[in-house]
Amino acid sequence: MENNQELTEGPRIESWAPAFENYRLKEIDGGTEFKLEVDTIDEEYDYFMETWPKALDKLKEISEKGV
């Protein structure tokens, strides 16, 4: 996002290619297994290692509340 606009092309996007994020949810024994697979550029590794645990904790909190 840049200026509240989704970026889908251009030099900034091309520098990330072919990065991806995959999310998988699977029902198991009355619960849900969540798998996250991320491939990104080396320069973003520290950012993801810092922010993903916070985001996943928030996701867990929301899902357990049933919101």
PDB file of N, CA, C and O in Angstrom:
ATOM      1  N   MET A   1       0.848  -1.172   0.000  1.00  0.00           N
ATOM      2  CA  MET A   1       0.000   0.000   0.000  1.00  0.00           C
ATOM      3  C   MET A   1       0.893   1.234   0.000  1.00  0.00           C
ATOM      4  O   MET A   1       1.928   1.293   0.663  1.00  0.00           O
ATOM      5  N   GLU A   2       0.457   2.177  -0.746  1.00  0.00           N
ATOM      6  CA  GLU A   2       1.134   3.466  -0.780  1.00  0.00           C
ATOM      7  C   GLU A   2       0.063   4.522  -0.994  1.00  0.00           C
ATOM      8  O   GLU A   2      -0.674   4.473  -1.980  1.00  0.00           O
ATOM      9  N   ASN A   3      -0.028   5.482  -0.072  1.00  0.00           N
ATOM     10  CA  ASN A   3      -1.082   6.496  -0.129  1.00  0.00           C
ATOM     11  C   ASN A   3      -2.467   5.852  -0.219  1.00  0.00           C
ATOM     12  O   ASN A   3      -3.325   6.288  -0.987  1.00  0.00           O
ATOM     13  N   ASN A   4      -2.663   4.807   0.583  1.00  0.00           N
ATOM     14  CA  ASN A   4      -3.921   4.054   0.627  1.00  0.00           C
ATOM     15  C   ASN A   4      -4.304   3.426  -0.710  1.00  0.00           C
ATOM     16  O   ASN A   4      -5.481   3.149  -0.942  1.00  0.00           O
ATOM     17  N   GLN A   5      -3.346   3.202  -1.577  1.00  0.00           N
ATOM     18  CA  GLN A   5      -3.581   2.544  -2.865  1.00  0.00           C
ATOM     19  C   GLN A   5      -2.772   1.253  -2.911  1.00  0.00           C
ATOM     20  O   GLN A   5      -1.594   1.235  -2.554  1.00  0.00           O
ATOM     21  N   GLU A   6      -3.408   0.184  -3.350  1.00  0.00           N
ATOM     22  CA  GLU A   6      -2.707  -1.087  -3.487  1.00  0.00           C
ATOM     23  C   GLU A   6      -1.739  -1.003  -4.660  1.00  0.00           C
ATOM     24  O   GLU A   6      -2.117  -0.591  -5.757  1.00  0.00           O
ATOM     25  N   LEU A   7      -0.494  -1.396  -4.425  1.00  0.00           N
ATOM     26  CA  LEU A   7       0.498  -1.413  -5.492  1.00  0.00           C
ATOM     27  C   LEU A   7       0.494  -2.786  -6.141  1.00  0.00           C
ATOM     28  O   LEU A   7       0.610  -3.802  -5.456  1.00  0.00           O
ATOM     29  N   THR A   8       0.361  -2.817  -7.459  1.00  0.00           N
ATOM     30  CA  THR A   8       0.344  -4.097  -8.165  1.00  0.00           C
ATOM     31  C   THR A   8       1.399  -4.195  -9.250  1.00  0.00           C
ATOM     32  O   THR A   8       1.588  -5.263  -9.831  1.00  0.00           O
ATOM     33  N   GLU A   9       2.088  -3.101  -9.534  1.00  0.00           N
ATOM     34  CA  GLU A   9       3.142  -3.131 -10.545  1.00  0.00           C
ATOM     35  C   GLU A   9       4.111  -1.982 -10.313  1.00  0.00           C
ATOM     36  O   GLU A   9       3.843  -1.068  -9.534  1.00  0.00           O
ATOM     37  N   GLY A  10       5.236  -2.046 -11.000  1.00  0.00           N
ATOM     38  CA  GLY A  10       6.236  -0.996 -10.894  1.00  0.00           C
ATOM     39  C   GLY A  10       7.511  -1.504 -10.250  1.00  0.00           C
ATOM     40  O   GLY A  10       7.573  -2.649  -9.800  1.00  0.00           O
ATOM     41  N   PRO A  11       8.529  -0.657 -10.204  1.00  0.00           N
ATOM     42  CA  PRO A  11       9.845  -1.062  -9.697  1.00  0.00           C
ATOM     43  C   PRO A  11       9.821  -1.582  -8.260  1.00  0.00           C
ATOM     44  O   PRO A  11      10.530  -2.535  -7.935  1.00  0.00           O
ATOM     45  N   ARG A  12       9.019  -0.972  -7.408  1.00  0.00           N
ATOM     46  CA  ARG A  12       8.957  -1.416  -6.014  1.00  0.00           C
ATOM     47  C   ARG A  12       8.399  -2.835  -5.930  1.00  0.00           C
ATOM     48  O   ARG A  12       8.900  -3.652  -5.157  1.00  0.00           O
ATOM     49  N   ILE A  13       7.387  -3.126  -6.702  1.00  0.00           N
ATOM     50  CA  ILE A  13       6.794  -4.460  -6.716  1.00  0.00           C
ATOM     51  C   ILE A  13       7.751  -5.459  -7.364  1.00  0.00           C
ATOM     52  O   ILE A  13       7.920  -6.572  -6.865  1.00  0.00           O
ATOM     53  N   GLU A  14       8.361  -5.073  -8.446  1.00  0.00           N
ATOM     54  CA  GLU A  14       9.274  -5.961  -9.170  1.00  0.00           C
ATOM     55  C   GLU A  14      10.467  -6.371  -8.313  1.00  0.00           C
ATOM     56  O   GLU A  14      11.011  -7.460  -8.498  1.00  0.00           O
ATOM     57  N   SER A  15      10.884  -5.512  -7.372  1.00  0.00           N
ATOM     58  CA  SER A  15      12.017  -5.863  -6.504  1.00  0.00           C
ATOM     59  C   SER A  15      11.673  -7.007  -5.555  1.00  0.00           C
ATOM     60  O   SER A  15      12.573  -7.667  -5.036  1.00  0.00           O
ATOM     61  N   TRP A  16      10.392  -7.249  -5.323  1.00  0.00           N
ATOM     62  CA  TRP A  16       9.941  -8.321  -4.432  1.00  0.00           C
ATOM     63  C   TRP A  16       9.727  -9.630  -5.170  1.00  0.00           C
ATOM     64  O   TRP A  16       9.744 -10.692  -4.547  1.00  0.00           O
ATOM     65  N   ALA A  17       9.529  -9.583  -6.452  1.00  0.00           N
ATOM     66  CA  ALA A  17       9.174 -10.790  -7.217  1.00  0.00           C
ATOM     67  C   ALA A  17      10.249 -11.848  -7.084  1.00  0.00           C
ATOM     68  O   ALA A  17      11.431 -11.511  -7.144  1.00  0.00           O
ATOM     69  N   PRO A  18       9.908 -13.069  -6.913  1.00  0.00           N
ATOM     70  CA  PRO A  18       8.568 -13.685  -6.862  1.00  0.00           C
ATOM     71  C   PRO A  18       8.103 -13.971  -5.443  1.00  0.00           C
ATOM     72  O   PRO A  18       7.648 -15.083  -5.179  1.00  0.00           O
ATOM     73  N   ALA A  19       8.193 -13.034  -4.527  1.00  0.00           N
ATOM     74  CA  ALA A  19       7.789 -13.231  -3.132  1.00  0.00           C
ATOM     75  C   ALA A  19       6.320 -13.657  -3.044  1.00  0.00           C
ATOM     76  O   ALA A  19       5.526 -13.360  -3.936  1.00  0.00           O
ATOM     77  N   PHE A  20       5.966 -14.360  -1.950  1.00  0.00           N
ATOM     78  CA  PHE A  20       4.582 -14.787  -1.761  1.00  0.00           C
ATOM     79  C   PHE A  20       4.280 -15.000  -0.300  1.00  0.00           C
ATOM     80  O   PHE A  20       5.182 -15.138   0.525  1.00  0.00           O
ATOM     81  N   GLU A  21       2.997 -15.025   0.011  1.00  0.00           N
ATOM     82  CA  GLU A  21       2.476 -15.407   1.317  1.00  0.00           C
ATOM     83  C   GLU A  21       1.339 -16.394   1.043  1.00  0.00           C
ATOM     84  O   GLU A  21       0.420 -16.087   0.283  1.00  0.00           O
ATOM     85  N   ASN A  22       1.399 -17.555   1.649  1.00  0.00           N
ATOM     86  CA  ASN A  22       0.334 -18.553   1.525  1.00  0.00           C
ATOM     87  C   ASN A  22      -0.233 -18.828   2.908  1.00  0.00           C
ATOM     88  O   ASN A  22       0.512 -18.989   3.875  1.00  0.00           O
ATOM     89  N   TYR A  23      -1.555 -18.881   2.994  1.00  0.00           N
ATOM     90  CA  TYR A  23      -2.247 -19.161   4.247  1.00  0.00           C
ATOM     91  C   TYR A  23      -3.097 -20.410   4.042  1.00  0.00           C
ATOM     92  O   TYR A  23      -3.801 -20.535   3.040  1.00  0.00           O
ATOM     93  N   ARG A  24      -3.026 -21.328   4.994  1.00  0.00           N
ATOM     94  CA  ARG A  24      -3.823 -22.551   4.893  1.00  0.00           C
ATOM     95  C   ARG A  24      -4.522 -22.795   6.234  1.00  0.00           C
ATOM     96  O   ARG A  24      -3.896 -22.759   7.293  1.00  0.00           O
ATOM     97  N   LEU A  25      -5.805 -23.038   6.163  1.00  0.00           N
ATOM     98  CA  LEU A  25      -6.602 -23.370   7.332  1.00  0.00           C
ATOM     99  C   LEU A  25      -7.170 -24.766   7.128  1.00  0.00           C
ATOM    100  O   LEU A  25      -7.690 -25.087   6.060  1.00  0.00           O
ATOM    101  N   LYS A  26      -7.066 -25.594   8.168  1.00  0.00           N
ATOM    102  CA  LYS A  26      -7.545 -26.968   8.061  1.00  0.00           C
ATOM    103  C   LYS A  26      -8.190 -27.361   9.386  1.00  0.00           C
ATOM    104  O   LYS A  26      -7.599 -27.193  10.453  1.00  0.00           O
ATOM    105  N   GLU A  27      -9.404 -27.884   9.302  1.00  0.00           N
ATOM    106  CA  GLU A  27     -10.081 -28.341  10.506  1.00  0.00           C
ATOM    107  C   GLU A  27      -9.479 -29.662  10.959  1.00  0.00           C
ATOM    108  O   GLU A  27      -9.346 -30.602  10.177  1.00  0.00           O
ATOM    109  N   ILE A  28      -9.121 -29.715  12.222  1.00  0.00           N
ATOM    110  CA  ILE A  28      -8.537 -30.926  12.807  1.00  0.00           C
ATOM    111  C   ILE A  28      -9.101 -31.107  14.211  1.00  0.00           C
ATOM    112  O   ILE A  28      -8.938 -30.242  15.072  1.00  0.00           O
ATOM    113  N   ASP A  29      -9.760 -32.230  14.432  1.00  0.00           N
ATOM    114  CA  ASP A  29     -10.268 -32.591  15.758  1.00  0.00           C
ATOM    115  C   ASP A  29     -11.029 -31.445  16.429  1.00  0.00           C
ATOM    116  O   ASP A  29     -10.814 -31.163  17.608  1.00  0.00           O
ATOM    117  N   GLY A  30     -11.909 -30.790  15.688  1.00  0.00           N
ATOM    118  CA  GLY A  30     -12.718 -29.715  16.261  1.00  0.00           C
ATOM    119  C   GLY A  30     -11.990 -28.397  16.401  1.00  0.00           C
ATOM    120  O   GLY A  30     -12.567 -27.425  16.890  1.00  0.00           O
ATOM    121  N   GLY A  31     -10.757 -28.340  15.992  1.00  0.00           N
ATOM    122  CA  GLY A  31      -9.986 -27.104  16.030  1.00  0.00           C
ATOM    123  C   GLY A  31      -9.555 -26.729  14.624  1.00  0.00           C
ATOM    124  O   GLY A  31      -9.962 -27.358  13.647  1.00  0.00           O
ATOM    125  N   THR A  32      -8.748 -25.726  14.534  1.00  0.00           N
ATOM    126  CA  THR A  32      -8.275 -25.285  13.229  1.00  0.00           C
ATOM    127  C   THR A  32      -6.760 -25.180  13.240  1.00  0.00           C
ATOM    128  O   THR A  32      -6.167 -24.537  14.106  1.00  0.00           O
ATOM    129  N   GLU A  33      -6.158 -25.821  12.268  1.00  0.00           N
ATOM    130  CA  GLU A  33      -4.712 -25.707  12.062  1.00  0.00           C
ATOM    131  C   GLU A  33      -4.482 -24.574  11.078  1.00  0.00           C
ATOM    132  O   GLU A  33      -5.118 -24.518  10.025  1.00  0.00           O
ATOM    133  N   PHE A  34      -3.583 -23.684  11.416  1.00  0.00           N
ATOM    134  CA  PHE A  34      -3.254 -22.546  10.555  1.00  0.00           C
ATOM    135  C   PHE A  34      -1.803 -22.673  10.140  1.00  0.00           C
ATOM    136  O   PHE A  34      -0.914 -22.795  10.983  1.00  0.00           O
ATOM    137  N   LYS A  35      -1.567 -22.644   8.842  1.00  0.00           N
ATOM    138  CA  LYS A  35      -0.190 -22.695   8.340  1.00  0.00           C
ATOM    139  C   LYS A  35       0.066 -21.463   7.496  1.00  0.00           C
ATOM    140  O   LYS A  35      -0.766 -21.053   6.688  1.00  0.00           O
ATOM    141  N   LEU A  36       1.225 -20.889   7.701  1.00  0.00           N
ATOM    142  CA  LEU A  36       1.651 -19.709   6.972  1.00  0.00           C
ATOM    143  C   LEU A  36       2.970 -20.015   6.296  1.00  0.00           C
ATOM    144  O   LEU A  36       3.899 -20.515   6.931  1.00  0.00           O
ATOM    145  N   GLU A  37       3.055 -19.720   5.024  1.00  0.00           N
ATOM    146  CA  GLU A  37       4.286 -19.913   4.256  1.00  0.00           C
ATOM    147  C   GLU A  37       4.620 -18.575   3.606  1.00  0.00           C
ATOM    148  O   GLU A  37       3.801 -18.005   2.884  1.00  0.00           O
ATOM    149  N   VAL A  38       5.826 -18.079   3.866  1.00  0.00           N
ATOM    150  CA  VAL A  38       6.237 -16.778   3.349  1.00  0.00           C
ATOM    151  C   VAL A  38       7.581 -16.910   2.654  1.00  0.00           C
ATOM    152  O   VAL A  38       8.499 -17.555   3.159  1.00  0.00           O
ATOM    153  N   ASP A  39       7.678 -16.300   1.508  1.00  0.00           N
ATOM    154  CA  ASP A  39       8.951 -16.182   0.806  1.00  0.00           C
ATOM    155  C   ASP A  39       9.104 -14.717   0.440  1.00  0.00           C
ATOM    156  O   ASP A  39       8.282 -14.167  -0.293  1.00  0.00           O
ATOM    157  N   THR A  40      10.135 -14.095   0.941  1.00  0.00           N
ATOM    158  CA  THR A  40      10.318 -12.666   0.711  1.00  0.00           C
ATOM    159  C   THR A  40      11.784 -12.356   0.463  1.00  0.00           C
ATOM    160  O   THR A  40      12.646 -13.229   0.556  1.00  0.00           O
ATOM    161  N   ILE A  41      12.044 -11.120   0.151  1.00  0.00           N
ATOM    162  CA  ILE A  41      13.429 -10.702  -0.089  1.00  0.00           C
ATOM    163  C   ILE A  41      14.179 -10.638   1.240  1.00  0.00           C
ATOM    164  O   ILE A  41      13.583 -10.381   2.286  1.00  0.00           O
ATOM    165  N   ASP A  42      15.472 -10.871   1.191  1.00  0.00           N
ATOM    166  CA  ASP A  42      16.290 -10.906   2.406  1.00  0.00           C
ATOM    167  C   ASP A  42      16.172  -9.628   3.225  1.00  0.00           C
ATOM    168  O   ASP A  42      16.205  -9.674   4.455  1.00  0.00           O
ATOM    169  N   GLU A  43      16.037  -8.497   2.557  1.00  0.00           N
ATOM    170  CA  GLU A  43      15.976  -7.201   3.259  1.00  0.00           C
ATOM    171  C   GLU A  43      14.737  -7.081   4.146  1.00  0.00           C
ATOM    172  O   GLU A  43      14.708  -6.235   5.040  1.00  0.00           O
ATOM    173  N   GLU A  44      13.724  -7.898   3.922  1.00  0.00           N
ATOM    174  CA  GLU A  44      12.496  -7.827   4.714  1.00  0.00           C
ATOM    175  C   GLU A  44      12.420  -8.898   5.802  1.00  0.00           C
ATOM    176  O   GLU A  44      11.454  -8.935   6.564  1.00  0.00           O
ATOM    177  N   TYR A  45      13.420  -9.761   5.881  1.00  0.00           N
ATOM    178  CA  TYR A  45      13.403 -10.876   6.829  1.00  0.00           C
ATOM    179  C   TYR A  45      13.179 -10.393   8.271  1.00  0.00           C
ATOM    180  O   TYR A  45      12.290 -10.894   8.959  1.00  0.00           O
ATOM    181  N   ASP A  46      13.967  -9.439   8.718  1.00  0.00           N
ATOM    182  CA  ASP A  46      13.851  -8.967  10.100  1.00  0.00           C
ATOM    183  C   ASP A  46      12.477  -8.365  10.366  1.00  0.00           C
ATOM    184  O   ASP A  46      11.908  -8.562  11.440  1.00  0.00           O
ATOM    185  N   TYR A  47      11.950  -7.639   9.403  1.00  0.00           N
ATOM    186  CA  TYR A  47      10.610  -7.056   9.546  1.00  0.00           C
ATOM    187  C   TYR A  47       9.578  -8.151   9.791  1.00  0.00           C
ATOM    188  O   TYR A  47       8.781  -8.061  10.725  1.00  0.00           O
ATOM    189  N   PHE A  48       9.594  -9.189   8.949  1.00  0.00           N
ATOM    190  CA  PHE A  48       8.615 -10.262   9.111  1.00  0.00           C
ATOM    191  C   PHE A  48       8.821 -11.015  10.421  1.00  0.00           C
ATOM    192  O   PHE A  48       7.844 -11.393  11.069  1.00  0.00           O
ATOM    193  N   MET A  49      10.047 -11.237  10.818  1.00  0.00           N
ATOM    194  CA  MET A  49      10.316 -11.953  12.065  1.00  0.00           C
ATOM    195  C   MET A  49       9.824 -11.161  13.276  1.00  0.00           C
ATOM    196  O   MET A  49       9.497 -11.742  14.310  1.00  0.00           O
ATOM    197  N   GLU A  50       9.773  -9.849  13.147  1.00  0.00           N
ATOM    198  CA  GLU A  50       9.274  -9.000  14.235  1.00  0.00           C
ATOM    199  C   GLU A  50       7.750  -8.868  14.197  1.00  0.00           C
ATOM    200  O   GLU A  50       7.099  -8.914  15.241  1.00  0.00           O
ATOM    201  N   THR A  51       7.185  -8.708  13.015  1.00  0.00           N
ATOM    202  CA  THR A  51       5.761  -8.404  12.928  1.00  0.00           C
ATOM    203  C   THR A  51       4.857  -9.630  12.861  1.00  0.00           C
ATOM    204  O   THR A  51       3.739  -9.581  13.374  1.00  0.00           O
ATOM    205  N   TRP A  52       5.305 -10.742  12.243  1.00  0.00           N
ATOM    206  CA  TRP A  52       4.420 -11.901  12.121  1.00  0.00           C
ATOM    207  C   TRP A  52       3.992 -12.482  13.459  1.00  0.00           C
ATOM    208  O   TRP A  52       2.813 -12.805  13.606  1.00  0.00           O
ATOM    209  N   PRO A  53       4.866 -12.635  14.440  1.00  0.00           N
ATOM    210  CA  PRO A  53       4.379 -13.161  15.726  1.00  0.00           C
ATOM    211  C   PRO A  53       3.269 -12.291  16.321  1.00  0.00           C
ATOM    212  O   PRO A  53       2.310 -12.819  16.884  1.00  0.00           O
ATOM    213  N   LYS A  54       3.387 -10.978  16.206  1.00  0.00           N
ATOM    214  CA  LYS A  54       2.346 -10.076  16.720  1.00  0.00           C
ATOM    215  C   LYS A  54       1.048 -10.269  15.942  1.00  0.00           C
ATOM    216  O   LYS A  54      -0.030 -10.350  16.531  1.00  0.00           O
ATOM    217  N   ALA A  55       1.157 -10.342  14.630  1.00  0.00           N
ATOM    218  CA  ALA A  55      -0.035 -10.515  13.789  1.00  0.00           C
ATOM    219  C   ALA A  55      -0.703 -11.856  14.057  1.00  0.00           C
ATOM    220  O   ALA A  55      -1.929 -11.935  14.124  1.00  0.00           O
ATOM    221  N   LEU A  56       0.090 -12.905  14.209  1.00  0.00           N
ATOM    222  CA  LEU A  56      -0.477 -14.235  14.458  1.00  0.00           C
ATOM    223  C   LEU A  56      -1.109 -14.319  15.840  1.00  0.00           C
ATOM    224  O   LEU A  56      -2.128 -14.988  16.010  1.00  0.00           O
ATOM    225  N   ASP A  57      -0.521 -13.650  16.829  1.00  0.00           N
ATOM    226  CA  ASP A  57      -1.149 -13.593  18.153  1.00  0.00           C
ATOM    227  C   ASP A  57      -2.505 -12.904  18.075  1.00  0.00           C
ATOM    228  O   ASP A  57      -3.466 -13.346  18.705  1.00  0.00           O
ATOM    229  N   LYS A  58      -2.587 -11.826  17.306  1.00  0.00           N
ATOM    230  CA  LYS A  58      -3.844 -11.111  17.138  1.00  0.00           C
ATOM    231  C   LYS A  58      -4.872 -11.968  16.418  1.00  0.00           C
ATOM    232  O   LYS A  58      -6.042 -11.985  16.800  1.00  0.00           O
ATOM    233  N   LEU A  59      -4.452 -12.674  15.386  1.00  0.00           N
ATOM    234  CA  LEU A  59      -5.337 -13.587  14.662  1.00  0.00           C
ATOM    235  C   LEU A  59      -5.885 -14.662  15.609  1.00  0.00           C
ATOM    236  O   LEU A  59      -7.078 -14.967  15.581  1.00  0.00           O
ATOM    237  N   LYS A  60      -5.021 -15.227  16.436  1.00  0.00           N
ATOM    238  CA  LYS A  60      -5.440 -16.244  17.395  1.00  0.00           C
ATOM    239  C   LYS A  60      -6.473 -15.669  18.373  1.00  0.00           C
ATOM    240  O   LYS A  60      -7.491 -16.298  18.662  1.00  0.00           O
ATOM    241  N   GLU A  61      -6.194 -14.475  18.868  1.00  0.00           N
ATOM    242  CA  GLU A  61      -7.109 -13.813  19.800  1.00  0.00           C
ATOM    243  C   GLU A  61      -8.483 -13.605  19.159  1.00  0.00           C
ATOM    244  O   GLU A  61      -9.506 -13.902  19.775  1.00  0.00           O
ATOM    245  N   ILE A  62      -8.508 -13.106  17.948  1.00  0.00           N
ATOM    246  CA  ILE A  62      -9.763 -12.845  17.246  1.00  0.00           C
ATOM    247  C   ILE A  62     -10.505 -14.154  16.979  1.00  0.00           C
ATOM    248  O   ILE A  62     -11.716 -14.238  17.188  1.00  0.00           O
ATOM    249  N   SER A  63      -9.791 -15.156  16.525  1.00  0.00           N
ATOM    250  CA  SER A  63     -10.452 -16.417  16.171  1.00  0.00           C
ATOM    251  C   SER A  63     -11.013 -17.117  17.403  1.00  0.00           C
ATOM    252  O   SER A  63     -12.062 -17.757  17.327  1.00  0.00           O
ATOM    253  N   GLU A  64     -10.333 -17.003  18.524  1.00  0.00           N
ATOM    254  CA  GLU A  64     -10.829 -17.654  19.737  1.00  0.00           C
ATOM    255  C   GLU A  64     -12.042 -16.948  20.312  1.00  0.00           C
ATOM    256  O   GLU A  64     -12.826 -17.562  21.035  1.00  0.00           O
ATOM    257  N   LYS A  65     -12.211 -15.673  20.006  1.00  0.00           N
ATOM    258  CA  LYS A  65     -13.397 -14.922  20.452  1.00  0.00           C
ATOM    259  C   LYS A  65     -14.594 -15.200  19.556  1.00  0.00           C
ATOM    260  O   LYS A  65     -15.737 -14.916  19.914  1.00  0.00           O
ATOM    261  N   GLY A  66     -14.310 -15.766  18.374  1.00  0.00           N
ATOM    262  CA  GLY A  66     -15.401 -16.026  17.443  1.00  0.00           C
ATOM    263  C   GLY A  66     -15.843 -14.789  16.684  1.00  0.00           C
ATOM    264  O   GLY A  66     -16.951 -14.740  16.150  1.00  0.00           O
ATOM    265  N   VAL A  67     -14.984 -13.806  16.640  1.00  0.00           N
ATOM    266  CA  VAL A  67     -15.321 -12.548  15.945  1.00  0.00           C
ATOM    267  C   VAL A  67     -15.056 -12.705  14.475  1.00  0.00           C
ATOM    268  O   VAL A  67     -15.270 -11.768  13.706  1.00  0.00           O
TER     269      VAL A  67
END
